[in-house]
Amino acid sequence: MDKLLEVNELTKRYSQGNVLARITLTAVDHVSFYIKPAEIFTLAGESGCGKTTTAKLVLGFEEATSGTMLHNGKMQTRREKAWITRGVQAIFQDPFSTFNPLRTVDSYFHETVRNFRLARSKQEAVDRIDQKLRLVGLTYQEFAGKYPNEFSGGQLQRISIARALVTDPKLLIADEPVSMVDASLRMSIVNLFKQLRDELGVSILYITHDLATAYYVSDRIAIMFRGNIVEMGTVEEVLMNPRHPYSQLLRDSIPQVDPEKRWTTTVTLSELEHEEYLRQGCKFAGRCPDVMDICKGVVPADIYIDDVLVKCHKYSGK
């Protein structure tokens, strides 16, 4: 099986407190997954589960405490990260923060073309930029010379996607790309991701707390909780037949997974977040309706049930 991106045992730890009272928080805890060519793979979970930190590690914005990442079989090292900038591009949550309000949006595109030497003349650069804009439903004439405040949030997010496509990447990292876009425009952005996958063969690491869009756009999905992947498999199996109690909680918090309804689920329990990250054993034990004594002291193993990974003691004897 071809793997465009392979993440193995990725871990990120942070130290908190002072010299006299220092604790270590593991934000990403031995996370492993892979993304195939022309696949949309989703990391889903509530705010603070570690999915954005995982994305930053993949992009090289932060350095992992341990673990390895391979892109097209090539190991990412501290010295060699060239594949991150051209082969992998990012799309962020807030399109307005992506662009400096004092710069025209087309200047970012021309800068990228120059930096990567993607055109031999100004006209060739304009043609390349126009080609990428047309993929997202815009044209060069529509945006040339304009500033970010002259566009809507939905337009700016499409422009962000076009900018990411300028280098012809094979992998896009999309971190909550529709959370700040009007509900009426969310499905158009999600449909665009599917189009990029189907027509250009682009793979997408889609990061979200919105199970409706995740169900609609994903090929496979991993559910994260407090730095751990607790369930991973095809989107149909994980969201329509969840095994892990946390996946069931997320699934039950919306009436049905229907993208036309545009329901969103967010479980925000910030007062428990710190406690759960430091919990011994299963991080979800404090909220789990099926908790057992073993859950409170022993980290559950990764168990495969019908090709679905589940990190839960409930299935250890099966």
C-alpha positions as a Markdown table, in Angstrom:
| # | Residue | x | y | z |
|---|---|---|---|---|
| 1 | Met | 0.0 | 0.0 | 0.0 |
| 2 | Asp | 1.4 | 3.4 | -1.0 |
| 3 | Lys | 1.7 | 5.8 | 1.9 |
| 4 | Leu | 2.1 | 9.5 | 1.1 |
| 5 | Leu | 2.6 | 10.4 | 4.7 |
| 6 | Glu | 3.4 | 8.0 | 7.5 |
| 7 | Val | 3.5 | 9.1 | 11.2 |
| 8 | Asn | 5.0 | 6.7 | 13.7 |
| 9 | Glu | 4.7 | 7.0 | 17.5 |
| 10 | Leu | 4.7 | 10.8 | 17.3 |
| 11 | Thr | 5.0 | 12.4 | 20.8 |
| 12 | Lys | 5.1 | 16.0 | 22.1 |
| 13 | Arg | 5.7 | 16.8 | 25.7 |
| 14 | Tyr | 5.6 | 20.2 | 27.4 |
| 15 | Ser | 6.9 | 21.2 | 30.8 |
| 16 | Gln | 4.8 | 23.5 | 33.0 |
| 17 | Gly | 5.4 | 25.2 | 36.3 |
| 18 | Asn | 8.6 | 26.3 | 38.0 |
| 19 | Val | 11.6 | 24.5 | 39.2 |
| 20 | Leu | 10.0 | 23.6 | 42.5 |
| 21 | Ala | 6.7 | 22.4 | 41.0 |
| 22 | Arg | 7.3 | 21.3 | 37.4 |
| 23 | Ile | 4.9 | 18.9 | 35.6 |
| 24 | Thr | 5.1 | 17.3 | 32.2 |
| 25 | Leu | 2.0 | 17.4 | 29.9 |
| 26 | Thr | 2.0 | 15.0 | 26.9 |
| 27 | Ala | 0.0 | 16.9 | 24.3 |
| 28 | Val | 0.5 | 14.2 | 21.6 |
| 29 | Asp | 1.0 | 10.7 | 22.9 |
| 30 | His | 2.6 | 8.1 | 20.6 |
| 31 | Val | 0.3 | 8.9 | 17.7 |
| 32 | Ser | 0.5 | 6.8 | 14.6 |
| 33 | Phe | -1.4 | 7.1 | 11.3 |
| 34 | Tyr | -0.8 | 7.2 | 7.5 |
| 35 | Ile | -2.3 | 9.0 | 4.6 |
| 36 | Lys | -2.6 | 7.4 | 1.2 |
| 37 | Pro | -2.3 | 9.3 | -2.1 |
| 38 | Ala | -5.6 | 10.9 | -3.1 |
| 39 | Glu | -7.2 | 10.4 | 0.3 |
| 40 | Ile | -8.9 | 12.6 | 2.8 |
| 41 | Phe | -7.9 | 11.6 | 6.3 |
| 42 | Thr | -9.5 | 13.3 | 9.3 |
| 43 | Leu | -8.3 | 14.0 | 12.8 |
| 44 | Ala | -11.4 | 14.8 | 14.8 |
| 45 | Gly | -12.1 | 15.6 | 18.5 |
| 46 | Glu | -13.0 | 18.3 | 20.9 |
| 47 | Ser | -11.0 | 21.4 | 21.5 |
| 48 | Gly | -7.7 | 20.6 | 23.2 |
| 49 | Cys | -7.5 | 17.0 | 22.1 |
| 50 | Gly | -4.1 | 17.4 | 20.4 |
| 51 | Lys | -5.1 | 17.4 | 16.8 |
| 52 | Thr | -3.8 | 20.9 | 16.0 |
| 53 | Thr | -0.5 | 20.1 | 17.8 |
| 54 | Thr | -0.2 | 17.0 | 15.6 |
| 55 | Ala | -0.6 | 19.2 | 12.5 |
| 56 | Lys | 2.1 | 21.6 | 13.7 |
| 57 | Leu | 4.4 | 18.7 | 14.2 |
| 58 | Val | 3.7 | 17.4 | 10.7 |
| 59 | Leu | 4.3 | 20.8 | 9.2 |
| 60 | Gly | 7.5 | 21.3 | 11.2 |
| 61 | Phe | 6.3 | 24.3 | 13.1 |
| 62 | Glu | 7.1 | 22.5 | 16.3 |
| 63 | Glu | 9.7 | 19.8 | 17.0 |
| 64 | Ala | 8.5 | 16.4 | 18.2 |
| 65 | Thr | 9.8 | 15.0 | 21.5 |
| 66 | Ser | 10.0 | 11.6 | 19.8 |
| 67 | Gly | 8.6 | 9.7 | 16.9 |
| 68 | Thr | 9.2 | 9.7 | 13.1 |
| 69 | Met | 7.5 | 11.0 | 10.0 |
| 70 | Leu | 8.0 | 9.9 | 6.4 |
| 71 | His | 6.8 | 11.7 | 3.3 |
| 72 | Asn | 6.9 | 9.5 | 0.2 |
| 73 | Gly | 9.2 | 7.2 | 2.1 |
| 74 | Lys | 11.6 | 10.0 | 2.9 |
| 75 | Met | 12.4 | 10.6 | 6.6 |
| 76 | Gln | 11.8 | 14.0 | 8.0 |
| 77 | Thr | 14.9 | 15.2 | 9.9 |
| 78 | Arg | 15.8 | 18.4 | 11.7 |
| 79 | Arg | 18.1 | 19.4 | 8.8 |
| 80 | Glu | 16.0 | 18.2 | 5.9 |
| 81 | Lys | 12.5 | 19.7 | 5.8 |
| 82 | Ala | 12.3 | 20.8 | 2.2 |
| 83 | Trp | 9.3 | 18.6 | 1.4 |
| 84 | Ile | 7.3 | 20.5 | 4.0 |
| 85 | Thr | 7.3 | 23.7 | 2.1 |
| 86 | Arg | 6.6 | 22.5 | -1.4 |
| 87 | Gly | 5.2 | 19.0 | -1.1 |
| 88 | Val | 3.0 | 19.9 | 1.9 |
| 89 | Gln | 1.0 | 23.1 | 2.3 |
| 90 | Ala | -1.2 | 24.3 | 5.1 |
| 91 | Ile | -4.7 | 26.0 | 5.2 |
| 92 | Phe | -5.5 | 27.6 | 8.6 |
| 93 | Gln | -8.7 | 28.3 | 10.5 |
| 94 | Asp | -8.9 | 32.1 | 10.2 |
| 95 | Pro | -8.5 | 33.3 | 6.6 |
| 96 | Phe | -8.3 | 36.9 | 7.8 |
| 97 | Ser | -5.2 | 36.2 | 9.9 |
| 98 | Thr | -3.6 | 34.5 | 7.0 |
| 99 | Phe | -3.1 | 37.7 | 5.1 |
| 100 | Asn | -1.6 | 41.1 | 6.2 |
| 101 | Pro | -4.3 | 43.7 | 5.8 |
| 102 | Leu | -1.7 | 46.2 | 4.5 |
| 103 | Arg | -0.7 | 43.8 | 1.6 |
| 104 | Thr | -2.6 | 43.0 | -1.5 |
| 105 | Val | -3.6 | 39.3 | -1.7 |
| 106 | Asp | -2.0 | 38.8 | -5.1 |
| 107 | Ser | 1.4 | 39.8 | -3.7 |
| 108 | Tyr | 1.4 | 36.6 | -1.6 |
| 109 | Phe | 0.9 | 34.5 | -4.8 |
| 110 | His | 3.7 | 36.2 | -6.7 |
| 111 | Glu | 6.0 | 35.9 | -3.7 |
| 112 | Thr | 5.4 | 32.1 | -3.7 |
| 113 | Val | 6.0 | 31.8 | -7.4 |
| 114 | Arg | 9.3 | 33.7 | -7.1 |
| 115 | Asn | 10.5 | 31.8 | -4.0 |
| 116 | Phe | 10.0 | 28.4 | -5.7 |
| 117 | Arg | 11.0 | 29.7 | -9.2 |
| 118 | Leu | 7.8 | 28.4 | -10.7 |
| 119 | Ala | 7.6 | 30.9 | -13.6 |
| 120 | Arg | 10.1 | 32.4 | -16.1 |
| 121 | Ser | 8.1 | 35.6 | -16.8 |
| 122 | Lys | 5.5 | 37.7 | -15.1 |
| 123 | Gln | 2.8 | 36.5 | -17.6 |
| 124 | Glu | 3.7 | 32.9 | -16.9 |
| 125 | Ala | 3.3 | 33.7 | -13.2 |
| 126 | Val | -0.1 | 35.3 | -13.8 |
| 127 | Asp | -1.2 | 32.3 | -15.8 |
| 128 | Arg | -0.2 | 29.9 | -13.1 |
| 129 | Ile | -1.9 | 31.9 | -10.4 |
| 130 | Asp | -5.1 | 32.3 | -12.5 |
| 131 | Gln | -5.1 | 28.5 | -13.1 |
| 132 | Lys | -5.1 | 27.8 | -9.3 |
| 133 | Leu | -7.7 | 30.4 | -8.6 |
| 134 | Arg | -10.0 | 28.9 | -11.2 |
| 135 | Leu | -9.8 | 25.6 | -9.3 |
| 136 | Val | -11.5 | 27.4 | -6.4 |
| 137 | Gly | -14.0 | 29.3 | -8.5 |
| 138 | Leu | -12.2 | 32.6 | -8.8 |
| 139 | Thr | -10.0 | 34.4 | -11.4 |
| 140 | Tyr | -6.9 | 36.5 | -11.3 |
| 141 | Gln | -8.8 | 39.6 | -12.5 |
| 142 | Glu | -11.2 | 39.3 | -9.6 |
| 143 | Phe | -8.6 | 39.6 | -6.9 |
| 144 | Ala | -5.5 | 41.3 | -8.4 |
| 145 | Gly | -4.6 | 44.5 | -6.6 |
| 146 | Lys | -7.2 | 44.0 | -3.8 |
| 147 | Tyr | -6.7 | 43.9 | -0.1 |
| 148 | Pro | -8.0 | 41.2 | 2.3 |
| 149 | Asn | -10.9 | 43.4 | 3.7 |
| 150 | Glu | -12.3 | 43.6 | 0.2 |
| 151 | Phe | -13.3 | 39.9 | 0.3 |
| 152 | Ser | -15.7 | 37.9 | 2.4 |
| 153 | Gly | -14.5 | 35.2 | 4.8 |
| 154 | Gly | -15.6 | 32.5 | 2.3 |
| 155 | Gln | -13.7 | 34.1 | -0.6 |
| 156 | Leu | -10.6 | 34.5 | 1.5 |
| 157 | Gln | -10.6 | 30.9 | 2.5 |
| 158 | Arg | -10.9 | 29.9 | -1.1 |
| 159 | Ile | -8.0 | 32.3 | -1.9 |
| 160 | Ser | -6.0 | 30.6 | 0.9 |
| 161 | Ile | -6.6 | 27.2 | -0.7 |
| 162 | Ala | -5.6 | 28.5 | -4.1 |
| 163 | Arg | -2.4 | 29.9 | -2.6 |
| 164 | Ala | -1.6 | 26.5 | -1.1 |
| 165 | Leu | -2.1 | 24.9 | -4.5 |
| 166 | Val | 0.4 | 27.2 | -6.3 |
| 167 | Thr | 3.3 | 24.8 | -5.5 |
| 168 | Asp | 1.4 | 21.7 | -6.7 |
| 169 | Pro | 1.5 | 20.0 | -3.3 |
| 170 | Lys | 0.4 | 16.4 | -2.9 |
| 171 | Leu | -0.7 | 17.0 | 0.7 |
| 172 | Leu | -2.8 | 19.8 | 2.2 |
| 173 | Ile | -3.0 | 20.2 | 6.0 |
| 174 | Ala | -6.4 | 21.8 | 6.6 |
| 175 | Asp | -6.8 | 22.9 | 10.3 |
| 176 | Glu | -10.5 | 23.7 | 11.0 |
| 177 | Pro | -10.8 | 25.3 | 7.6 |
| 178 | Val | -14.6 | 25.9 | 7.7 |
| 179 | Ser | -15.1 | 26.7 | 11.4 |
| 180 | Met | -14.9 | 30.5 | 10.8 |
| 181 | Val | -16.8 | 30.4 | 7.5 |
| 182 | Asp | -20.5 | 31.1 | 7.3 |
| 183 | Ala | -22.6 | 28.0 | 7.5 |
| 184 | Ser | -24.0 | 28.6 | 4.0 |
| 185 | Leu | -20.5 | 28.4 | 2.6 |
| 186 | Arg | -19.1 | 25.4 | 4.5 |
| 187 | Met | -20.3 | 22.7 | 2.2 |
| 188 | Ser | -18.9 | 24.5 | -0.8 |
| 189 | Ile | -15.4 | 24.5 | 0.8 |
| 190 | Val | -15.8 | 20.8 | 1.8 |
| 191 | Asn | -16.9 | 20.0 | -1.7 |
| 192 | Leu | -13.9 | 21.7 | -3.1 |
| 193 | Phe | -11.6 | 19.4 | -1.0 |
| 194 | Lys | -13.4 | 16.4 | -2.5 |
| 195 | Gln | -12.9 | 17.9 | -6.0 |
| 196 | Leu | -9.2 | 18.4 | -5.4 |
| 197 | Arg | -8.9 | 14.8 | -4.2 |
| 198 | Asp | -10.8 | 13.4 | -7.1 |
| 199 | Glu | -9.5 | 15.6 | -10.0 |
| 200 | Leu | -6.0 | 16.4 | -8.9 |
| 201 | Gly | -5.1 | 13.5 | -6.7 |
| 202 | Val | -4.4 | 15.7 | -3.7 |
| 203 | Ser | -4.4 | 14.2 | -0.3 |
| 204 | Ile | -5.8 | 16.2 | 2.7 |
| 205 | Leu | -5.2 | 15.9 | 6.4 |
| 206 | Tyr | -8.6 | 17.4 | 7.5 |
| 207 | Ile | -8.7 | 18.6 | 11.2 |
| 208 | Thr | -12.0 | 19.3 | 12.7 |
| 209 | His | -14.4 | 19.1 | 15.6 |
| 210 | Asp | -17.4 | 19.0 | 13.2 |
| 211 | Leu | -18.5 | 15.4 | 12.7 |
| 212 | Ala | -21.0 | 16.4 | 10.0 |
| 213 | Thr | -18.4 | 17.7 | 7.6 |
| 214 | Ala | -16.0 | 15.0 | 8.7 |
| 215 | Tyr | -18.5 | 12.3 | 7.7 |
| 216 | Tyr | -19.2 | 13.9 | 4.4 |
| 217 | Val | -15.7 | 14.5 | 3.2 |
| 218 | Ser | -13.5 | 11.8 | 4.8 |
| 219 | Asp | -12.3 | 8.5 | 3.6 |
| 220 | Arg | -10.8 | 7.5 | 6.9 |
| 221 | Ile | -11.0 | 9.2 | 10.3 |
| 222 | Ala | -9.1 | 9.1 | 13.6 |
| 223 | Ile | -10.8 | 10.3 | 16.8 |
| 224 | Met | -8.5 | 12.0 | 19.3 |
| 225 | Phe | -8.9 | 12.5 | 23.0 |
| 226 | Arg | -6.2 | 14.1 | 25.2 |
| 227 | Gly | -3.3 | 13.4 | 22.9 |
| 228 | Asn | -4.4 | 9.8 | 22.0 |
| 229 | Ile | -6.0 | 8.3 | 19.0 |
| 230 | Val | -8.8 | 6.3 | 20.6 |
| 231 | Glu | -10.4 | 5.0 | 17.4 |
| 232 | Met | -9.4 | 5.0 | 13.8 |
| 233 | Gly | -10.8 | 3.4 | 10.6 |
| 234 | Thr | -13.1 | 4.1 | 7.7 |
| 235 | Val | -15.4 | 7.0 | 8.3 |
| 236 | Glu | -18.5 | 4.7 | 7.9 |
| 237 | Glu | -17.3 | 2.3 | 10.5 |
| 238 | Val | -16.1 | 4.9 | 13.0 |
| 239 | Leu | -19.0 | 7.3 | 12.9 |
| 240 | Met | -21.9 | 5.0 | 12.1 |
| 241 | Asn | -20.7 | 2.1 | 14.3 |
| 242 | Pro | -18.5 | 3.7 | 17.0 |
| 243 | Arg | -16.8 | 1.3 | 19.4 |
| 244 | His | -14.9 | 3.6 | 21.8 |
| 245 | Pro | -17.1 | 5.2 | 24.5 |
| 246 | Tyr | -15.7 | 8.7 | 23.6 |
| 247 | Ser | -16.5 | 8.2 | 19.9 |
| 248 | Gln | -20.0 | 7.1 | 20.9 |
| 249 | Leu | -20.3 | 10.3 | 23.0 |
| 250 | Leu | -19.4 | 12.5 | 20.1 |
| 251 | Arg | -21.7 | 10.5 | 17.7 |
| 252 | Asp | -24.7 | 10.7 | 20.1 |
| 253 | Ser | -24.3 | 14.5 | 20.6 |
| 254 | Ile | -25.7 | 15.1 | 17.1 |
| 255 | Pro | -29.2 | 13.8 | 16.1 |
| 256 | Gln | -27.7 | 12.2 | 12.9 |
| 257 | Val | -24.6 | 12.6 | 10.7 |
| 258 | Asp | -26.2 | 14.6 | 7.8 |
| 259 | Pro | -24.1 | 17.3 | 6.1 |
| 260 | Glu | -27.2 | 19.0 | 4.7 |
| 261 | Lys | -28.3 | 19.8 | 8.3 |
| 262 | Arg | -24.9 | 21.3 | 9.1 |
| 263 | Trp | -25.0 | 20.3 | 12.7 |
| 264 | Thr | -21.8 | 20.8 | 14.7 |
| 265 | Thr | -20.7 | 19.0 | 17.8 |
| 266 | Thr | -18.3 | 20.6 | 20.3 |
| 267 | Val | -17.6 | 19.1 | 23.7 |
| 268 | Thr | -15.8 | 21.8 | 25.7 |
| 269 | Leu | -14.8 | 20.9 | 29.2 |
| 270 | Ser | -11.8 | 23.1 | 29.8 |
| 271 | Glu | -12.0 | 22.7 | 33.6 |
| 272 | Leu | -11.3 | 19.0 | 33.1 |
| 273 | Glu | -8.7 | 19.3 | 30.4 |
| 274 | His | -5.6 | 19.6 | 32.5 |
| 275 | Glu | -6.8 | 16.9 | 34.9 |
| 276 | Glu | -7.5 | 14.5 | 32.0 |
| 277 | Tyr | -4.1 | 15.0 | 30.3 |
| 278 | Leu | -2.4 | 14.1 | 33.6 |
| 279 | Arg | -4.6 | 11.1 | 34.3 |
| 280 | Gln | -3.0 | 7.7 | 34.7 |
| 281 | Gly | -4.4 | 4.9 | 32.7 |
| 282 | Cys | -7.2 | 5.7 | 30.2 |
| 283 | Lys | -7.6 | 9.5 | 29.8 |
| 284 | Phe | -11.3 | 9.1 | 29.3 |
| 285 | Ala | -11.9 | 7.1 | 32.5 |
| 286 | Gly | -13.3 | 10.0 | 34.4 |
| 287 | Arg | -16.2 | 10.5 | 32.0 |
| 288 | Cys | -16.6 | 6.9 | 30.6 |
| 289 | Pro | -20.0 | 5.2 | 31.3 |
| 290 | Asp | -18.3 | 1.8 | 31.0 |
| 291 | Val | -15.2 | 2.5 | 33.2 |
| 292 | Met | -13.6 | -0.4 | 34.9 |
| 293 | Asp | -10.9 | -0.6 | 37.7 |
| 294 | Ile | -8.2 | -1.4 | 35.1 |
| 295 | Cys | -9.0 | 1.8 | 33.2 |
| 296 | Lys | -7.9 | 4.0 | 36.1 |
| 297 | Gly | -4.3 | 2.7 | 36.2 |
| 298 | Val | -3.4 | 1.0 | 33.0 |
| 299 | Val | -3.1 | 2.6 | 29.5 |
| 300 | Pro | -5.3 | 0.5 | 27.1 |
| 301 | Ala | -3.6 | -1.2 | 24.2 |
| 302 | Asp | -4.5 | -0.5 | 20.5 |
| 303 | Ile | -6.9 | -3.3 | 19.5 |
| 304 | Tyr | -8.1 | -4.0 | 16.0 |
| 305 | Ile | -11.7 | -5.0 | 15.5 |
| 306 | Asp | -12.8 | -5.5 | 11.8 |
| 307 | Asp | -9.9 | -3.3 | 10.7 |
| 308 | Val | -10.9 | -0.5 | 13.1 |
| 309 | Leu | -8.3 | 0.5 | 15.8 |
| 310 | Val | -9.9 | 0.9 | 19.2 |
| 311 | Lys | -7.9 | 2.0 | 22.3 |
| 312 | Cys | -10.2 | 0.6 | 25.0 |
| 313 | His | -10.0 | -2.1 | 27.8 |
| 314 | Lys | -13.5 | -3.2 | 26.9 |
| 315 | Tyr | -12.2 | -5.1 | 23.9 |
| 316 | Ser | -9.0 | -6.5 | 25.5 |
| 317 | Gly | -10.5 | -10.0 | 26.0 |
| 318 | Lys | -12.1 | -10.2 | 22.5 |
